[in-house]
Amino acid sequence: MNKKKRILIIEDDADMRNVFAKTSQNLGYEPIAMATYKDGLAAAKLSEYALIIIDRMLPDGDGIDAIAELRHMGAAPHILVVSALAHANNRVDGLEKGADDYLSKPFLPEELTARMKALLRRSRSQTMDNDFMVFGDLEIRVKARTVHMGQVFIALSPKEFELLLYFARNADEPVTRLQLLENVWNLHFDPQTNVVDVHVGRLRRKLEEHSKHPFIQTERGAGYMFSGTLNAGG
């Protein structure tokens, strides 16, 4: 089977693993299920997946601590955290660590299916997107998830990369904080934190450290705008 037609499930509860596996099969994907943090990472090293579903309270670690390593492996374009830790701060923490979505337990089967479908659609569309985006000296490679300013590599966190990519895809258009919360953090409510401004500030400083061009501008009363002349290639 095509490796991209697999879904990796890292969940220690057997009943919940079965729910995730059955839903994966119903969506046309082969589930690969692991019960521990360690075994989940080992499975991620062996293949690529269309989606990774990971619990937080695993017997040998917190699932969100694995996200950075999973991203580094290139194991999956999207990661869904499913956890009984359901407070808004827990969700923000998971999303800030790089999760693409965060589903709280207990949940309705229909909601799980809808969340998985949405992330799988994003995975498929991402592979179809132009891989190479250029704004002056700024180069963004979508599949490799790397950013260069000329010959200089700019190290971004997973969330900073998602933020930059959203800005780039909406270049020269004003983007509100609510749009960023919904599309980058997948939060459909205001968590009453400055999470957007903090990440935008970090991203802006990293870009301006290597370029005099002010890529990210604050739009008074609107939010932000990413400016630059886009040339697409490759």
C-alpha positions in Angstrom: 0.0 0.0 0.0 1.1 3.6 -0.7 2.8 4.8 2.4 0.8 8.0 2.2 -2.4 6.0 2.6 -1.4 5.0 6.1 -2.5 6.6 9.4 -0.3 6.2 12.5 -2.1 5.9 15.8 -0.3 6.3 19.1 -2.7 5.6 21.9 -2.4 3.4 25.0 -6.1 2.7 25.5 -7.1 -0.4 23.4 -10.8 0.7 22.9 -9.7 4.1 21.7 -7.1 2.6 19.4 -9.9 0.5 17.9 -12.0 3.6 17.4 -9.2 5.4 15.6 -8.4 2.3 13.5 -12.0 1.7 12.4 -12.4 5.4 11.5 -9.2 5.3 9.5 -10.3 2.2 7.6 -13.7 3.8 6.9 -11.8 6.7 5.3 -9.8 4.4 3.1 -6.6 4.4 5.1 -4.5 1.6 6.6 -4.1 2.1 10.4 -0.8 1.4 12.1 -1.5 1.4 15.8 1.1 1.7 18.7 0.5 1.8 22.4 3.5 3.7 23.7 5.5 6.9 23.0 8.6 4.9 22.2 6.9 2.4 19.9 5.1 5.3 18.1 8.3 7.1 17.4 9.9 3.8 16.2 7.0 3.3 13.8 7.2 6.9 12.5 10.8 6.3 11.5 9.9 3.3 9.3 7.3 5.0 7.1 5.5 8.1 6.0 1.9 8.7 6.9 -1.0 10.9 5.7 -1.9 11.6 9.4 -0.6 10.9 12.8 -3.1 10.6 15.8 -1.4 10.8 19.2 -2.6 10.8 22.8 -1.0 13.0 25.4 -1.0 10.8 28.5 1.0 7.9 27.2 2.6 5.5 29.7 6.1 6.6 28.8 5.6 10.3 28.0 3.4 13.2 26.9 2.4 12.9 23.2 2.9 16.6 22.5 6.6 16.2 23.4 7.0 13.9 20.4 5.7 16.4 17.9 9.0 18.1 17.2 10.7 14.8 16.6 7.9 13.6 14.4 8.2 16.8 12.3 12.0 16.4 12.1 11.5 12.9 10.7 9.1 14.2 8.1 6.8 11.3 9.1 3.5 13.2 8.4 2.3 16.5 7.1 -0.3 16.7 9.8 -0.7 15.6 13.5 -3.9 15.3 15.5 -3.6 15.3 19.3 -6.5 13.6 21.1 -6.5 13.9 24.8 -8.6 14.0 28.0 -6.7 17.1 28.9 -9.5 19.4 27.6 -8.9 22.8 29.1 -8.3 25.7 26.7 -4.8 26.1 28.0 -4.1 22.4 27.2 -5.3 22.9 23.7 -3.2 26.1 23.2 -0.2 24.2 24.6 -0.6 21.3 22.1 -1.1 23.6 19.2 1.9 25.8 20.1 4.0 22.6 20.3 3.1 22.0 16.6 -0.1 20.0 16.5 -2.4 20.8 13.6 -5.5 20.1 15.6 -6.5 19.1 19.1 -9.5 17.0 19.9 -10.7 16.7 23.5 -12.0 13.4 24.9 -14.8 12.4 25.1 -15.9 13.2 21.6 -18.6 12.3 19.2 -17.6 9.8 16.4 -18.9 12.3 13.8 -16.5 14.9 15.2 -13.5 12.6 15.0 -14.4 11.7 11.4 -14.8 15.4 10.5 -11.5 16.4 12.1 -9.6 13.6 10.4 -11.2 14.4 7.0 -10.2 18.0 7.3 -6.6 17.2 8.0 -6.4 14.6 5.3 -7.8 17.1 2.8 -5.1 19.5 3.9 -2.4 16.8 3.5 -3.6 16.0 0.0 -3.8 19.7 -1.1 -0.4 20.4 0.4 1.3 17.8 -1.8 -0.4 19.5 -4.8 0.7 23.1 -3.8 3.6 24.8 -5.5 6.6 23.6 -3.5 8.8 26.6 -4.0 7.8 30.1 -3.0 10.0 33.1 -3.5 9.6 36.7 -2.1 12.7 38.6 -3.0 15.6 36.8 -1.2 13.2 34.8 0.9 12.7 31.2 -0.3 10.1 28.8 1.2 10.1 25.1 0.4 6.7 23.7 1.4 7.4 20.0 1.4 10.8 20.2 3.0 9.4 22.9 5.4 12.6 24.9 5.1 13.2 28.7 4.8 16.2 30.5 3.4 17.1 34.1 3.1 19.6 34.0 0.2 22.1 31.3 1.2 21.2 31.6 4.9 19.0 29.0 6.5 16.4 30.4 8.9 15.5 28.0 11.7 11.8 28.2 12.4 9.6 26.3 14.9 6.8 24.2 13.3 4.2 26.8 14.3 6.4 29.7 13.0 6.7 27.8 9.7 2.9 27.3 9.5 2.4 31.0 10.3 4.9 32.1 7.5 3.2 29.7 5.0 -0.2 31.2 5.8 1.1 34.7 5.4 2.8 33.7 2.1 -0.3 32.2 0.7 -2.2 35.4 1.5 0.5 37.8 0.5 -0.4 41.5 0.2 -3.8 40.9 1.8 -4.6 42.0 5.4 -4.9 39.0 7.8 -6.7 39.3 11.1 -5.7 37.7 14.4 -8.9 35.7 14.3 -7.9 34.3 10.8 -4.5 33.3 12.2 -6.1 31.6 15.3 -8.5 29.7 13.0 -6.1 28.7 10.2 -2.7 28.4 12.0 -3.7 27.3 15.5 -7.1 25.8 14.5 -8.7 27.6 17.4 -12.2 28.8 16.7 -12.4 31.0 19.8 -10.2 33.7 21.3 -8.1 32.0 24.1 -7.6 35.5 25.6 -3.8 35.2 25.2 -1.3 37.1 23.1 -0.2 33.9 21.4 -0.6 35.3 17.9 1.3 38.5 18.6 4.1 36.6 20.3 4.6 34.2 17.4 4.3 37.0 14.8 6.9 39.0 16.7 9.3 36.1 16.8 8.9 35.4 13.1 9.3 39.0 12.2 12.5 39.3 14.1 14.0 36.1 12.5 13.2 37.4 9.0 14.4 41.0 9.6 17.6 39.7 11.2 18.7 38.6 7.7 16.8 41.2 5.5 16.1 44.9 5.5 12.7 44.2 3.9 9.9 44.5 6.4 8.0 41.3 5.3 5.4 41.5 8.1 3.7 44.8 8.6 1.1 45.6 11.3 -2.2 46.8 9.8 -3.8 49.1 12.3 -7.3 47.8 13.2 -6.9 44.8 10.9 -4.1 42.7 12.0 -1.1 42.0 9.8 0.0 42.0 6.1 2.8 40.0 4.5 4.3 42.0 1.7 6.7 41.0 -1.1 6.8 40.4 -4.8 6.1 36.7 -5.3 7.8 34.7 -8.0 6.9 31.0 -8.1 9.0 28.3 -9.5 9.9 24.7 -9.4 
